[in-house]
Amino acid sequence: MVPLWWYIVLGVVLFVIGAAGVLLRRNILVVLMSLELLLNSVNINFIAFGRYHADFRGQIFAIFVIAITAAEVAVALGILVALVRNKSTLKVDDVTVMKG
């Protein structure tokens, strides 16, 4: 059996990479992918602690996070398609105000 701290270290590494991507990158698609990496690192920790405590609540939380993430991606990609049609850029610095 894999020790719990391996999962924690993996979750922390993925979280740090995702946080760095959100804070340092300027492309909106890269920021969204980094946000997904953040949420997946949280899912790894939920499932690891659920398995460690022999409880299914960690898996249930992970499923809810995956569902919320799927909805977030659908909305974000819709906004990005509208943004590219209007401004033809995906840089965060160029998109400061969303006007209709």
Backbone hydrogen bonds in HBPLUS format (Angstrom, degrees):
<---DONOR---> <-ACCEPTOR-->    atom                        ^
c    i                          cat <-CA-CA->   ^        H-A-AA   ^      H-
h    n   atom  resd res      DA  || num        DHA   H-A  angle D-A-AA Bond
n    s   type  num  typ     dist DA aas  dist angle  dist       angle   num
A0006-TRP N   A0003-PRO O   3.28 MM   3  5.79 145.5  2.41 108.5 116.8     1
A0007-TYR N   A0004-LEU O   3.05 MM   3  5.45 120.9  2.41 107.8 121.0     2
A0008-ILE N   A0004-LEU O   3.12 MM   4  6.48 156.8  2.17 149.5 156.7     3
A0009-VAL N   A0005-TRP O   2.87 MM   4  5.99 160.7  1.91 145.1 149.9     4
A0010-LEU N   A0006-TRP O   2.92 MM   4  6.13 162.0  1.96 147.5 152.7     5
A0011-GLY N   A0007-TYR O   2.84 MM   4  6.05 160.6  1.88 149.2 154.7     6
A0012-VAL N   A0008-ILE O   2.87 MM   4  6.10 155.6  1.93 149.7 156.4     7
A0013-VAL N   A0009-VAL O   2.89 MM   4  6.09 163.1  1.92 153.1 157.5     8
A0014-LEU N   A0010-LEU O   2.98 MM   4  6.18 167.5  2.00 152.3 155.6     9
A0015-PHE N   A0011-GLY O   2.89 MM   4  5.98 151.3  1.97 141.1 149.9    10
A0016-VAL N   A0012-VAL O   2.89 MM   4  6.09 158.3  1.94 151.4 156.3    11
A0017-ILE N   A0013-VAL O   3.00 MM   4  6.22 161.5  2.03 150.3 155.4    12
A0018-GLY N   A0014-LEU O   2.91 MM   4  6.05 160.2  1.95 146.5 152.3    13
A0019-ALA N   A0015-PHE O   2.82 MM   4  5.99 158.4  1.86 148.7 155.0    14
A0020-ALA N   A0016-VAL O   2.90 MM   4  6.03 157.9  1.95 146.5 152.5    15
A0021-GLY N   A0017-ILE O   2.97 MM   4  6.20 150.9  2.06 143.0 151.2    16
A0022-VAL N   A0018-GLY O   2.95 MM   4  6.24 152.6  2.03 148.0 155.1    17
A0023-LEU N   A0019-ALA O   2.98 MM   4  6.13 159.8  2.02 148.8 154.3    18
A0024-LEU N   A0020-ALA O   2.85 MM   4  5.69 151.7  1.93 147.3 154.1    19
A0025-ARG N   A0021-GLY O   3.26 MM   4  5.44 154.0  2.33 128.5 133.9    20
A0092-VAL N   A0026-ARG O   2.62 MM  66  5.16 161.1  1.65 156.4 163.1    21
A0031-VAL N   A0027-ASN O   3.03 MM   4  6.33 153.5  2.10 150.2 158.4    22
A0028-ILE N   A0090-LEU O   2.82 MM  62  5.54 164.6  1.84 165.3 170.7    23
A0032-LEU N   A0028-ILE O   2.93 MM   4  6.20 155.4  1.99 148.9 155.1    24
A0033-MET N   A0029-LEU O   2.97 MM   4  6.22 156.6  2.02 145.8 152.1    25
A0034-SER N   A0030-VAL O   2.90 MM   4  6.07 149.7  1.99 143.4 151.9    26
A0035-LEU N   A0031-VAL O   2.93 MM   4  6.17 145.8  2.05 142.7 152.3    27
A0036-GLU N   A0032-LEU O   3.00 MM   4  6.31 149.5  2.09 144.3 152.3    28
A0037-LEU N   A0033-MET O   3.02 MM   4  6.30 145.9  2.14 139.2 148.5    29
A0038-LEU N   A0034-SER O   2.98 MM   4  6.31 148.5  2.08 143.7 151.8    30
A0039-LEU N   A0035-LEU O   3.08 MM   4  6.41 160.9  2.11 149.1 153.0    31
A0040-ASN N   A0036-GLU O   2.91 MM   4  6.12 152.4  1.98 147.3 155.2    32
A0041-SER N   A0037-LEU O   2.99 MM   4  6.17 147.4  2.10 143.5 151.6    33
A0042-VAL N   A0038-LEU O   3.19 MM   4  6.53 149.9  2.28 144.6 152.4    34
A0043-ASN N   A0039-LEU O   3.01 MM   4  6.32 149.0  2.10 141.1 149.9    35
A0044-ILE N   A0040-ASN O   2.98 MM   4  6.27 152.5  2.05 146.4 152.6    36
A0045-ASN N   A0041-SER O   3.20 MM   4  6.50 157.0  2.26 142.7 147.9    37
A0046-PHE N   A0042-VAL O   2.90 MM   4  6.20 157.2  1.95 151.5 158.3    38
A0047-ILE N   A0043-ASN O   2.97 MM   4  6.16 171.4  1.97 156.6 157.8    39
A0048-ALA N   A0044-ILE O   2.90 MM   4  6.01 158.2  1.95 146.8 153.7    40
A0049-PHE N   A0045-ASN O   2.95 MM   4  6.01 170.3  1.96 151.8 154.3    41
A0050-GLY N   A0046-PHE O   2.92 MM   4  6.03 149.9  2.01 143.7 153.1    42
A0051-ARG N   A0047-ILE O   2.92 MM   4  6.09 153.3  1.99 145.9 152.4    43
A0052-TYR N   A0048-ALA O   2.91 MM   4  6.11 153.5  1.98 144.9 153.0    44
A0053-HIS N   A0049-PHE O   3.02 MM   4  6.12 154.2  2.09 144.4 149.6    45
A0055-ASP N   A0050-GLY O   2.80 MM   5  4.94 174.0  1.81 153.5 155.0    46
A0054-ALA N   A0051-ARG O   3.18 MM   3  4.82 156.1  2.24  95.6 102.6    47
A0060-ILE N   A0056-PHE O   3.01 MM   4  6.32 153.3  2.09 150.8 159.2    48
A0061-PHE N   A0057-ARG O   2.92 MM   4  6.13 162.0  1.95 150.3 154.1    49
A0062-ALA N   A0058-GLY O   3.01 MM   4  6.18 152.5  2.08 139.2 147.2    50
A0063-ILE N   A0059-GLN O   2.96 MM   4  6.20 151.6  2.04 145.2 151.9    51
A0064-PHE N   A0060-ILE O   3.07 MM   4  6.39 156.2  2.13 147.6 153.8    52
A0065-VAL N   A0061-PHE O   2.90 MM   4  6.18 156.2  1.95 150.7 157.5    53
A0066-ILE N   A0062-ALA O   2.92 MM   4  6.15 153.6  1.99 146.2 153.3    54
A0067-ALA N   A0063-ILE O   2.97 MM   4  6.23 154.6  2.04 146.4 153.1    55
A0068-ILE N   A0064-PHE O   2.92 MM   4  6.18 161.7  1.96 151.6 156.3    56
A0069-THR N   A0065-VAL O   2.86 MM   4  5.97 151.7  1.93 143.8 152.3    57
A0070-ALA N   A0066-ILE O   2.94 MM   4  6.16 151.2  2.02 144.8 151.9    58
A0071-ALA N   A0067-ALA O   3.14 MM   4  6.44 157.2  2.20 146.6 152.0    59
A0072-GLU N   A0068-ILE O   2.90 MM   4  6.12 154.4  1.96 145.7 153.6    60
A0073-VAL N   A0069-THR O   2.89 MM   4  6.10 155.4  1.95 149.3 155.2    61
A0074-ALA N   A0070-ALA O   3.09 MM   4  6.30 158.1  2.14 144.6 150.2    62
A0075-VAL N   A0071-ALA O   3.08 MM   4  6.33 164.2  2.11 151.7 155.1    63
A0076-ALA N   A0072-GLU O   2.88 MM   4  5.99 163.8  1.91 148.7 154.2    64
A0077-LEU N   A0073-VAL O   2.87 MM   4  5.94 163.3  1.90 151.4 155.4    65
A0078-GLY N   A0074-ALA O   3.14 MM   4  6.26 150.6  2.23 139.1 146.9    66
A0079-ILE N   A0075-VAL O   2.98 MM   4  6.27 156.4  2.03 150.8 157.1    67
A0080-LEU N   A0076-ALA O   2.87 MM   4  6.11 153.9  1.94 146.6 154.5    68
A0081-VAL N   A0077-LEU O   2.94 MM   4  6.13 152.4  2.02 145.0 151.2    69
A0082-ALA N   A0078-GLY O   3.17 MM   4  6.41 162.1  2.20 145.7 150.1    70
A0083-LEU N   A0079-ILE O   2.86 MM   4  6.05 148.6  1.95 145.0 154.9    71
A0084-VAL N   A0080-LEU O   2.87 MM   4  6.07 159.0  1.92 150.5 154.6    72
A0085-ARG N   A0081-VAL O   3.09 MM   4  6.28 152.1  2.17 143.6 151.1    73
A0086-ASN N   A0082-ALA O   3.15 MM   4  6.34 147.0  2.26 140.8 148.8    74
A0087-LYS N   A0083-LEU O   2.80 MM   4  5.81 173.1  1.80 160.7 163.2    75
A0088-SER N   A0084-VAL O   2.98 MM   4  4.14 131.9  2.22 104.7 117.2    76
A0095-VAL N   A0092-VAL O   3.30 MM   3  5.34 137.8  2.49  97.6 108.7    77
